[in-house]
Amino acid sequence: MKTEFPGDLTKEIVAGYRTLEKRYGKNADVAVRSSATAEDLPGASFAGEQESYLGIRGPEEVLRAVRATMASLFTDRAISYRADRGFDHLKIALSAGVQKMVRSDKACSGVMFTLDTESGFRNIVLINGSWGLGEMIVKGEVTPDEFIVWKEGLERKVQRPIIEKKLGVKLRKMIYHHGAAIEQTKVVPTTDRERDSFVLTDGEVAELAKWGTIIEEHYTEHYKKWTPMDMEWAKDGETGKLYIVQARPETVNANKDFSEVREYKMQDGGAKAVLTGASVGSKIAAGKAHVILDTHHIGDFKKGEILVTTMTDPDWEPIMKMAAGIVTDKGGRTSHAAIVSRELGIPAVVGTEKATKTLKTGEPVTVDTTGSAGSIYRGALKFKVIEHDLKKIPKPETKVMVNVAIPDSAFETSFLPNSGVGLAREEFIIASKMGLHPMALLNLAKQTPAVRKAIEQKMRGWDDPKKYYTDNLAFGIAKIGAAFYPNHVIVRFSDFKTNEYRTLLGGEMYEPREENPMIGWRGASRYYDPKFKPAFMLEVAAIKQVREEMGLDNVIPMVPFCRTVEEGMKVQEAMAEAGLVTRFMSGHRSKNVPLGHKVKFAMKKIAATPIYVMCEIPSNVLLADDFLEVFDGMSIGSNDLTQLTLGLDRDSGIVTKIANENNPAVKKLIAEIIKKCRAKKKYIGICGQAPSDYPDFAQFLVECGIESISLNPDTVVRTTVAIAKEEKKMGKK
């Protein structure tokens, strides 16, 4: 910093700044940004290792900032980073790029990736954004808004290519401040309106995503291989224009071999998480927690401990590489802690909000990032690691599909060998994304002040209760649909029992107390009932949005627990009222189910949507011919079919030991329905638990000629191998 620039270099920099002033005016504000020759290599991103300075004005300040940027090659953290990765200190060069500042201090900024950073799934664009200058996101000081855009939807110019929107926790922002330091910025609190609003409109999100795909295509062509990109964007609050201010190759997933799968599995299933946050990586690690609040105490950290801190920046890097796992209070999936953890292959849970207050130094903890959210457990819990080489997994003739519980796991699950999704449960999406009873939402004014306030808090970012519910349900469905596109994704309408619905926010007002909810008011019987029909119409609207506006026509809705053929007709009439018309409703119908004016109007405008029904009640098998006139296919729910065939209450711990799906009575019904569907050329699959739990049951299904078997993700590999062996014995290809 004490070394003066040579005179000719000083002249060049000043002359360049004067040229910039001619375009943007006297003392134009600029960003002085670092770019080293060794940055953004596979396995070494150098994320944040060198300094950049924002809001610089005048030639003298520009010279001072350029010198500081170059000198940052030799900070302690930069030297440590290079030493760890074997880079020669004197063979690294650094350029200082000087850019006109985008006035994002008056608007917003963020980062964009052309893939899912956690799984490496390549068919989406991930955008994060926060108010003010972008430094707050990179440093992990805010949890940004998150948007996910489906690339194929962009390419096809569908009406709504955005398949996910999450409102962040944006309590602060960085703006300009004219002070004595090199960097002319300060951090201020955001307003209530800013905290409750998304930083970008849907149109702006789509525009940025389109630019991201163009940049990815350019670099992919240049390098002659898929090159996902890591970019920074900014919006100028004075002009309203969007800008891409940086683009570099993504360094973690670009060269990853996705055929090698390492599966981490927790063995203590009953443990309860004490903290949750954004999940980084897909691993499990255990060690002693070490709470460190500032870099003055990093010398106390020991290899193999779990680092617990508020947030990290590049000064923390020397101990991050020693950690078994990392937990932070603040930050999102694109914060410094997340980027470095991915690069180091360390599981991290960021944005827990209270880890430094909850965990104590020295206590054993387990960090689990295998789920949709990262979880922290007290104690060193047992887990196992399973290695899979997907190139060696045979592909059987019977379609092997997967059951997907939560949308956030869909991208990672899609890398397993599969033919689509045999069961995605809407109730899982409703519970995890909204957590409220839809009728309470639709009757917001009638709720108690406490319930109303809690619902309004969940609705932040949306003004219309109906739009909030349908958008978020549609996002959950679309995320799964995009992950497995173009393979079929069978989405079951909600099948909460009354006792389960009661536990949702506001649910007690709308749910009766039943002696046996398993055979009570559930499934199809709710959908046409006036007490629940308005809520079902929201579910139909979400499916319609996914298929028609988002372009995910691989999503097929399915009706659960349909006791009678007439009930199936009534459900489809309700669907048609909402504009989702099935083959049956657009063709031959029973005269006992007349069409209302709304239905007739909808049917004139919209093509038929395929619809399946769960086969989980003996009547579905006994009246299979009639049900298959109304529905386009069936999926066997072996859990309920066993319960209702043998009279075994699934919730009773006393009688459930008597028999299971392997009982001859259950098998006889299953064999019969497979035969019926095959004869009528209708889809027949199974999505119940049995094939996952009992390998011999999967073999029985293959022998019966079932079209598809849907499995829990953790059993896909081994059951696929078993199915292939069974087919080989039977003489199938």
Secondary structure, 3 states (H helix, E strand, C coil): CCCCCCHHHHHHHHHHHHHHHHHHCCCCCEEEEEEECCCCECCECCCCCCCCEEEECCHHHHHHHHHHHHHHHHCHHHHHHHHHHCCCHHHCCEEEEEEECCCHHHCEEEEEECCCCCCCCCCEEEEEEEEECCHHHHCCCCECEEEEEEHHHHHHCCCCCEEEEECCECCEEEEECCCCCCCCEEEEECCHHHHCCCCCCHHHHHHHHHHHHHHHHHHHHHHCCCCCEEEEEEECCCCCCEEEEEEEECCCCCCCCCCEEEEEEECCCCCCCCEEEEEECCCEEEEEEEECCCHHHHHHCCCCCEEEECCCCHHHHHHHCCCCEEEECCCCCCCHHHHHHHHHCCCEEECCCCHHHHCCCCCEEEEECCCCCEEEEECCCCEEEEEEEHHHCCCCCCEEEEEECCHHHHHHHCCCCCCCEEEEEHHHHHHHHHCECHHHHHCHHHCCHHHHHHHHHHCCCCCCHHHHHHHHHHHHHHHHHHHHCCCCEEEECCCCCHHHHHCCECHHHCCCCCCCHHHCCCCHHHHCCCCCHHHHHHHHHHHHHHHHHCCCCCEEEEECCCCCHHHHHHHHHHHHHCCCCEHHHHCCCCCCCCCCHHHHHHHHHCCCECCEEEECCHHHHHCHHHHHHHCCEEEECHHHHHHHHHCCCCCCCCCCCCCCCCCHHHHHHHHHHHHHHHHCCCEEEECCCHHHHCHHHHHHHHHHCCCEEEECHHHHHHHHHHHHHHHHHHCCC
